[in-house]
Amino acid sequence: MPDLTLVIGNKNYSSWSLRPWLAMKQFGLEFQEFRIPLYTPEAVSQLSQYSPSRKVPVLLHGNQQVWDSLAICEYLAEEFPHLNWWPEDKNARTIARCVSAEMHSGFQQLRQNMPMNCRAKLPGRGMALGVQKDIDRVTTIWRDCREKFGIDGDMLFGQFTIADAMFAPVVLRFVTYDVQLDHIAKNYVEAILAIPALQEWIKAGKAEQEVIPAYEF
Ligand SMILES: N[C@@H](CCC(=O)N[C@@H](CS)C(=O)NCC(=O)O)C(=O)O
């Protein structure tokens, strides 16, 4: 039995859960997942049992609790250093960390107005004030990374890294809300969608029955 457990939320909605889940799948780690359907009467007590922040994702590794998506990815990069979690080149690695942190702490308008919802198709919805600015910044990041560092693959830094895991939920948002994109961003969206583990997540998300009104229009 693997001693790694990732506690996640609803696959349809929980964008933060998707990030470390996808990274762990892509790097071939064996782990158990434990899903807590969010915003149910039982959710708060379940969350407090596993997560000091009462939020998901949380990684349980032996006695170690690691909460927060980016902290989980960094923890795994230290625990499994033989895997290429970050780009090898120092400059690329620095930029990968910058854009991952920028994703983690920013894009509030995009996140708030275009919540992740794998099973929904909402073309044109969610375009509130400030959302286009966030979209433009995301696509600028994608273009810069692809042009400067993406030579040996289809991902932001060529091969899959934590940076791609951080942006994967944005890809799903762009699909749900049918956001108009330039060709570099479109190609990147296609490349992320082609990842079998991501398709597995989407399928599971679509099969979920729970509805969280706050994340629906
Ligand atoms: N900064 C945190 C955010 C975690 C977060 O907001 N998780 C949401 C689900 S996507 C959650 O657990 N919400 C439950 C709640 O607030 O009760 C991370 O990166 O992991």
The ligand as an SDF file (V2000), in Angstrom:
LIG
                    3D

 20 19  0  0  0  0  0  0  0  0999 V2000
   -4.4790   28.0680   -1.3860 N   0  0  0  0  0  0  0  0  0  0  0  0
   -5.1220   26.7920   -1.1860 C   0  0  0  0  0  0  0  0  0  0  0  0
   -6.5920   26.9220   -1.5530 C   0  0  0  0  0  0  0  0  0  0  0  0
   -7.3900   25.7080   -1.1580 C   0  0  0  0  0  0  0  0  0  0  0  0
   -8.8850   25.9010   -1.3570 C   0  0  0  0  0  0  0  0  0  0  0  0
   -9.3890   27.0380   -1.3810 O   0  0  0  0  0  0  0  0  0  0  0  0
   -9.6050   24.7810   -1.4560 N   0  0  0  0  0  0  0  0  0  0  0  0
  -11.0540   24.7940   -1.5950 C   0  0  0  0  0  0  0  0  0  0  0  0
  -11.5280   23.8010   -2.6500 C   0  0  0  0  0  0  0  0  0  0  0  0
  -10.9010   24.1000   -4.2600 S   0  0  0  0  0  0  0  0  0  0  0  0
  -11.7030   24.3050   -0.3070 C   0  0  0  0  0  0  0  0  0  0  0  0
  -11.1790   23.4210    0.3520 O   0  0  0  0  0  0  0  0  0  0  0  0
  -12.8580   24.8390    0.0440 N   0  0  0  0  0  0  0  0  0  0  0  0
  -13.6120   24.3100    1.1440 C   0  0  0  0  0  0  0  0  0  0  0  0
  -14.0580   25.3730    2.0880 C   0  0  0  0  0  0  0  0  0  0  0  0
  -13.6240   26.5280    1.9520 O   0  0  0  0  0  0  0  0  0  0  0  0
  -14.8680   25.0190    2.9590 O   0  0  0  0  0  0  0  0  0  0  0  0
   -4.3880   25.7450   -2.0330 C   0  0  0  0  0  0  0  0  0  0  0  0
   -3.6200   26.1440   -2.9100 O   0  0  0  0  0  0  0  0  0  0  0  0
   -4.5160   24.5410   -1.7910 O   0  0  0  0  0  0  0  0  0  0  0  0
  1  2  1  0
  2  3  1  0
  2 18  1  0
  3  4  1  0
  4  5  1  0
  5  6  2  0
  5  7  1  0
  7  8  1  0
  8  9  1  0
  8 11  1  0
  9 10  1  0
 11 12  2  0
 11 13  1  0
 13 14  1  0
 14 15  1  0
 15 16  2  0
 15 17  1  0
 18 19  2  0
 18 20  1  0
M  END
$$$$
